[in-house]
Amino acid sequence: MDSSDFYRFLKARSSVRSYSGEPLDPEDIDYILACASTAPSAGNREAWDVVIVTDEDIRIDLALAALEQEHIREAPAIFVVCANYVRSMSQYGERGILYALQDAAIACTYMMLAAHTRSLHSCWTGAFDESSVREILYLPEHIRPVALLAIGRGVPPLQPVGRMLVAEHTHREVW
């Protein structure tokens, strides 16, 4: 893949909030996870974990925790990407909290892109009640949910979403 192919690939991906509900193939899930496991991480601590939710009742609970966002219920799989503080703090102390959040965000991005290579759609959702998600999934104290990543076969938007010009959020050397 050359750089123009990569750019087209990235531009073709969009957040999708309408899903058919058709289950994901286990091979797709395995592929997405294998790709995520190649993501860079601070000190190679891989301070992220993911809870894969396909159960409809749990997806309904997660949708309620996500401010009643319907795509969380509709998507056949929700990848709840979490930061694992213990893994990074064991090497970096308090700074490890930030590194775990970064590791989780990078892994989640890789999951989104991996889904896109399989002609699957996704939507990164960050708006949710963290304590509710923690309770629904029985997350340990040192685990923080960072994103609910809906993945499935969906209906992409008809029009591409407008984006800011690169120059609008780029600074050279200093602010």
N, C-alpha and C positions, 0 to 999 in steps of 0.2 A: 504494500500500500504506500503510495507516495503522499506527500503533504497535502496536495489538493484533494485526493481521495479522502484523507482523514478529515479535512475541514468539511467536506460535503457530508461525511458520516455524522459528524457532530451537529451540523446544522439540521440534519434530517430528524434528529431526536427531539422530542418535545414531551412535556408533561401531559399525561393522559389521565382524565378523571372519569372515563366511562369504559366499563369492561364487560365482556361477554359472559364472564363467569366460568368459561371453559377451563378445567383444571390444567395446571402446568404439568408437563412431563417431568418425572423425576430426573431425567437426564439434563433437562434445562436447569433445574435447581442445582444439580451437582456442578454443571458448567459455570453457573453464576458464582457459586461458592469457590470453585477452583480459581476463577479469575480474581475474585476478591482477595484470595490468599496470596496473590502476587503483588498486592499494593505495598508501596513503601511505608515504612513506619519508623518512628523515632527509636533509634537503638535496636531496631529489628525486634522490638518487644511485642509487636502485633497486639496492641492493647485494645482490641475490639472483639466483640462477640455478636452473634446474631441469633435471634429466635425466629424461626420460620413458622408462621401461623397460616394454616389452611382450613382449620376448623371454623365452620360458619358462625357458631355461637361466640367463639372468641373474637372473630372478626367484627361481629356486631358490637361486642363490648368495646373493642378498640375504636370502632367508628364513633361510639358515644364519647369515649375519652378524647377523641380527636375533634371535639366540637361539632359532632354529628356530620362529619364529612362522609358523604355517601360512597365515594370511591374506595374508602377503606373497607366497607362492607362488601362492595361489588367485586373487587379484585379477587381472583382465586388464591392469591398468596400475598401475605404481608411479611416483609423481611424487617423485623424490628432490630435495627442496628444500634448496638450499645457500646459505650466506652467502658473499658475494664481498667479502673484506676490502679488496682493492685499490681497489675503487670508492669505498668510504666513507673509507678511510684517506687517500686522496689529498686529501681535503678536511679530515678531522677528526683525523688522526694516530692515536695509540693508541686514542682514544675511538671511532674508526670501527669497531673490532672489535665493540664492543657494538652500535653502530648497524646493522652488517651482520646480526648475529644477530636484532635486532628486525625489520629489514626482511624477512628470510626468514620469520620467524614470522608476520608480518602477511600476507605474500603467501600463505603456506600456509593460513592461515585463510580468506582470500578464495577459494582453490581449493576448500576443503571446502564453503564455502557455495555457490559456483558449481555444484559437482557436485550439491548438494542441489536446486538450482532445476531441474536436468535429470532429477530423479528417480533420481539415481545415489546410491550409498552410498560412504562413505569411512571410513577409520580412520587417524588420525595415530599414527605409531609413532616413539617417541623412543629406545626400547631397542634399540641395535644397536652392534656393534663398529665404531667409526668408521674405524679403520685398514683393516679388511676392506672396508668400503664404498668407501673411497678407492681401494683397490687394484682392486676389481672394476670400478669405473667410470672408472679412470684419471684421477682428479680431480687438477688441479694443486695445488701447495702452498698457494696463497692462497685456495683454495676449501674450505669446511668443510661437510660434510653435517649438516643440522640435523634433518630429519625425513624419514621414508619414509611417504608418503601413499598408501595403497592406495585405488584408486577402481574401482568397477564396479557391476554389479547384484548386490545381495546380499539377505540375509535379515536384516532388522532384529530386535533383541531383542523378545520378546513383551511384556515389562514395561519401562516406562521406568526408566532408572537413577535411583536416588535422588540428590538433590543437597543440598549444605549450604544452610542458610538464609543469605540474603544477609547478615544481621546477624552471622553467625559469622565472616565474614572482611572486615567493613567497619569502618573506623575514621574518625572525623570530627575534622578539624583536627590531632589528634595521635594517637599509638598508644593 
